Amino acid sequence: MQKIFRPHPNSFKNTFCVFYEVLPDAIEGLKVQFESKAGSSYYYTQEGMYRISNHWGRLANSKWRLVAMEPETTSKYKIGFAKWEHFYPDNPTEKLYYLEMDYVKNTVNYQHKNNPEYNQKAILRTSLETTKRIKQVRNLIQLTSWAKHFDCDDITLLRSLIIEDLINTNTSLEEIKMAVAQKCSN
């Protein structure tokens, strides 16, 4: 029989966490310990939390992201697992977040400074500053019209030069573009 483990009810308020998708057999034999009004189910263990939900991202006062399995499961409801030590504090005023670019998948995400994989190179920013930089990076990834102002035919190279500076400096996007344009014309 499963020993009931119950974390403090306020343990998850104002937290950031990355959950990893697992298959249904991971929660086999576990009992639902909490169901939210939004329809999410929670299972607590000594190691961490399982959550079944059809919505991830901003949740009330927390930021919880799901890293989907590959290939992605077809179910609308995903089961995610996170270890207790991967719940990090969140607030709007501290510089807690950095950007991480995945050039293989062509995606950008934010991570918490307490992430053990933080390279200490990416600039830490507040939530609002991070959101602005993510939007700038996503525009560079998705759009091409901005590249016509550069004397360079390799848009992939342009993107990586600009994105790396957006991640690793506090320089504005316009200043970065001007510096990259200067490099390209030399």
C-alpha positions as CSV (number, residue, x, y, z in Angstrom):
1,M,0.0,0.0,0.0
2,Q,1.2,3.5,-0.9
3,K,2.3,5.6,2.0
4,I,0.5,9.0,1.7
5,F,3.0,11.8,1.3
6,R,1.5,15.3,1.5
7,P,3.5,18.4,0.9
8,H,2.5,21.7,2.6
9,P,-0.4,23.3,0.7
10,N,1.6,26.5,0.0
11,S,4.7,24.6,-1.3
12,F,3.9,25.3,-4.9
13,K,2.9,29.0,-4.7
14,N,5.1,31.3,-6.7
15,T,7.3,28.5,-8.1
16,F,8.9,27.7,-11.5
17,C,9.3,24.1,-12.5
18,V,9.9,22.0,-15.6
19,F,8.0,18.8,-15.7
20,Y,8.9,15.9,-18.0
21,E,6.2,13.9,-19.7
22,V,5.9,10.3,-18.6
23,L,3.7,7.4,-19.7
24,P,0.5,6.4,-17.7
25,D,2.2,3.4,-16.2
26,A,4.3,5.8,-14.1
27,I,1.2,6.6,-11.9
28,E,-0.2,3.1,-11.8
29,G,-1.1,2.2,-8.3
30,L,-0.9,5.8,-7.1
31,K,-3.9,7.6,-5.7
32,V,-5.0,11.1,-6.7
33,Q,-4.3,13.4,-3.8
34,F,-5.6,16.7,-5.2
35,E,-7.8,17.7,-8.1
36,S,-7.9,21.4,-9.1
37,K,-11.0,23.3,-10.2
38,A,-9.5,23.4,-13.7
39,G,-9.4,19.6,-13.9
40,S,-5.8,18.8,-13.2
41,S,-4.9,15.8,-11.0
42,Y,-2.0,15.6,-8.7
43,Y,-0.1,12.6,-7.3
44,Y,2.6,13.2,-4.6
45,T,5.5,10.9,-3.8
46,Q,8.6,11.2,-1.7
47,E,10.6,11.9,-4.9
48,G,8.3,14.4,-6.5
49,M,4.9,15.3,-8.1
50,Y,3.0,13.8,-11.0
51,R,0.5,16.1,-12.6
52,I,-2.1,15.2,-15.2
53,S,-3.4,18.2,-17.1
54,N,-4.4,19.6,-20.4
55,H,-2.8,23.0,-19.6
56,W,0.7,23.9,-18.8
57,G,2.6,27.2,-18.5
58,R,1.3,30.0,-16.2
59,L,-0.9,28.5,-13.5
60,A,-2.4,30.9,-11.0
61,N,0.8,32.1,-9.3
62,S,3.3,29.7,-10.8
63,K,5.1,28.9,-14.0
64,W,5.1,25.2,-14.8
65,R,6.3,23.9,-18.2
66,L,6.0,20.4,-19.6
67,V,8.7,19.0,-21.8
68,A,6.8,16.6,-24.1
69,M,8.0,13.1,-25.0
70,E,9.4,12.5,-28.5
71,P,7.5,11.5,-30.4
72,E,4.8,13.4,-28.7
73,T,1.9,11.5,-27.3
74,T,-1.5,12.1,-28.9
75,S,-3.4,12.5,-25.7
76,K,-4.8,16.0,-24.9
77,Y,-4.1,15.3,-21.2
78,K,-0.4,14.9,-20.5
79,I,1.3,13.3,-17.4
80,G,4.3,15.2,-16.2
81,F,6.7,14.5,-13.4
82,A,9.0,16.8,-11.5
83,K,11.3,16.2,-8.5
84,W,10.7,18.3,-5.4
85,E,14.2,19.8,-5.7
86,H,13.3,21.2,-9.2
87,F,10.6,23.6,-7.9
88,Y,12.4,27.0,-7.8
89,P,11.1,30.3,-6.3
90,D,9.5,32.8,-8.6
91,N,8.7,36.5,-8.2
92,P,8.3,39.4,-10.6
93,T,11.2,41.6,-9.2
94,E,14.3,39.3,-8.9
95,K,16.5,38.5,-11.9
96,L,15.8,34.7,-11.8
97,Y,15.6,33.7,-15.5
98,Y,17.8,33.2,-18.5
99,L,17.2,32.2,-22.1
100,E,18.1,29.0,-23.6
101,M,18.1,28.5,-27.4
102,D,17.7,25.0,-29.0
103,Y,19.0,25.4,-32.5
104,V,18.1,21.9,-33.5
105,K,14.4,22.4,-32.7
106,N,14.6,26.2,-33.5
107,T,13.0,27.1,-30.2
108,V,13.8,29.4,-27.3
109,N,12.7,28.9,-23.7
110,Y,13.5,30.4,-20.3
111,Q,15.1,28.6,-17.5
112,H,15.6,29.4,-13.8
113,K,19.0,30.4,-12.4
114,N,18.9,27.5,-9.9
115,N,18.8,25.0,-12.8
116,P,22.0,22.9,-12.3
117,E,22.7,23.2,-16.1
118,Y,22.9,27.1,-16.0
119,N,26.1,28.0,-17.8
120,Q,26.6,31.3,-15.9
121,K,27.1,33.0,-19.3
122,A,23.5,33.9,-20.2
123,I,22.2,37.1,-18.6
124,L,19.7,36.8,-15.8
125,R,16.6,38.9,-16.1
126,T,13.2,39.5,-14.4
127,S,10.1,37.7,-15.7
128,L,9.0,40.8,-17.7
129,E,12.5,41.3,-19.2
130,T,12.7,37.6,-20.1
131,T,9.3,37.7,-21.8
132,K,10.4,40.7,-24.0
133,R,13.6,38.9,-25.0
134,I,11.8,35.7,-25.8
135,K,9.4,37.6,-28.1
136,Q,12.4,39.2,-29.9
137,V,14.1,35.8,-30.4
138,R,10.9,34.2,-31.6
139,N,10.4,37.0,-34.1
140,L,13.9,36.5,-35.4
141,I,13.2,32.7,-35.8
142,Q,9.8,33.0,-37.4
143,L,10.2,36.1,-39.6
144,T,12.6,36.8,-42.5
145,S,11.8,40.4,-43.5
146,W,14.3,41.8,-41.0
147,A,17.1,40.1,-42.8
148,K,16.8,42.1,-46.0
149,H,18.6,45.0,-44.3
150,F,21.8,43.0,-44.0
151,D,24.5,42.4,-46.5
152,C,24.6,38.7,-45.8
153,D,22.9,35.8,-47.6
154,D,23.1,33.4,-44.7
155,I,20.0,34.1,-42.6
156,T,20.9,31.1,-40.3
157,L,24.2,32.8,-39.4
158,L,22.5,36.2,-38.9
159,R,20.0,34.6,-36.6
160,S,22.6,32.9,-34.5
161,L,24.8,36.0,-34.2
162,I,21.8,38.2,-33.1
163,I,20.2,35.6,-30.8
164,E,23.5,34.8,-29.0
165,D,23.9,38.5,-28.2
166,L,20.2,38.7,-27.1
167,I,20.8,35.8,-24.7
168,N,24.3,36.8,-23.4
169,T,24.2,40.6,-23.2
170,N,22.0,43.4,-22.1
171,T,22.5,45.2,-25.4
172,S,19.3,46.3,-27.1
173,L,18.1,44.4,-30.2
174,E,18.7,47.5,-32.4
175,E,22.2,47.9,-31.2
176,I,22.9,44.2,-31.8
177,K,21.5,44.4,-35.3
178,M,23.7,47.5,-36.0
179,A,26.8,45.7,-34.7
180,V,26.0,42.5,-36.8
181,A,25.4,44.6,-39.9
182,Q,28.8,46.3,-39.4
183,K,30.4,42.8,-39.1
184,C,28.6,41.6,-42.3
185,S,29.7,44.6,-44.4
186,N,33.4,44.2,-43.5
